[in-house]
Structure formats: C-alpha cells, structure tokens
Amino acid sequence: MLKRLRATGIRRIVMLTGDHPETAAAVANELGIEEWRAEVLPDDKLAVVKALQDEGYVVGMVGDGVNDAPALATADIGIAMGLAGTDVAVETADVALANDNLQRLLDVPDLGARAVEVIRQNYGMSIAVNAAGLLIGAGGALSPVLAAILHNASSVAVATNSSRLIRYRLSDTALGNAGDRGTTTQGSLQLPGGSVRPLVAQESSR
C-alpha cells in the first residue's frame, strides 16, 4: 500500500508512534518506512507536522487517538480511523475512514481531484445561469415566474452534478479485492501497548 501511495505523488512517509524505539524500528523495517520517530508525545507530533509544512510539504496526518488530535487539526488534511479512533480524533480530522481500511487512502487523491473538478463545474453553471438571468432581466423579458424557474433549475443542476461524487467507485485495492492481503494486514498493524500510524507528506507545487 505504501508503494502505491508513493506512486500517487506522496514523497515522504514518516511513522510517528509512542511505542518503544525497538518496536518502532521493527515495524518500520517491515513496512519499508525509512523515516520514523518513537516515544513521541502530542507536541512532538505537532512539531513534525509544522516542520514538514515549513519545508513546503502538503501534510496528511493519519491517527486514531486523543494524542493525535493536535497534529490532525494542524495538518493540511487530517484523516482519522472512524471505528478504532477516539471521538476527539474523529471530530478533529477532516476525513474519517468509516471501516478503518487504510487501503482507502489510495482513493483520497483521486476523489479529492474529482471533488475540486465538480466544485469548479458548479461555480461555472451558477455563474452562467445568473449572468443569463441578468441579461434577460436587463432586456425586460424576465418575468418573476421565469426568474424562479431559472433559480431552481440552477440549484437542481448543481445538486445533480454533485451527486456524481456519491456514485464514486472505489478502487479494487481500497475494496480489498486486489489480492494484496499482506499489504492490508501490514497497513492495519496493531501492537500491544499502542498502535503505529503513518504520517504522509506530499510536496507542494506552490
């Protein structure tokens, strides 16, 4: 899964955990994560997020505990584990994974890009309809009934266009149908005394 994340443009993956360094090193080695920090406190996680942002990265933070809340709130996109995560983490994050399947992270870049595209289309439709209404109204040909029809038609068009996101089809990998079961197990690895979670960072184009 981490290889596929990197293929989407993620340049750095940093693992932050409160576990013992030996445990963290073993997990990082198993998952192929080169950067990791062990025995970190909430303020330490927050500091890492801010440091990456200062370096020009767009930072995504994945977490599930109260200790992750400050970093989740500060990251450009905070992603919480919806089932295993605490209420504080879920409420603080921008996104909650409903089934705690980390493979769903693979769909975030594509779904985000499609959402931005739909928003731009909606703005375009709204501006076009309003501009047409103003022109028709300036010519004295726009009755109250026609104005109401145009207004509601634009609202229906925006809602219909936005509903395409509801029908978004998850990738086979995110649904767990790609046959890469080993990656799924590693991505969801739970350890006694705590969990290990990755922090991902993507280089900003700014």
BELKARA-V119765 format. One record per helix or strand. SS is the DSSP state (A for helix, B for strand). FROM is the first residue (numbers start at 1). LEN is the number of residues. If there is no record, write none. Layout:
# BELKARA-V119765
[[SS/FROM/LEN] [SS/FROM/LEN]]
This chain:
# BELKARA-V119765
[[A/2/6] [B/10/7] [A/21/11] [B/35/3] [A/42/13] [B/57/7] [A/66/9] [B/77/5] [A/87/6] [B/95/3] [A/102/37] [A/144/22] [A/181/7] [B/190/2] [B/194/2] [B/197/7]]
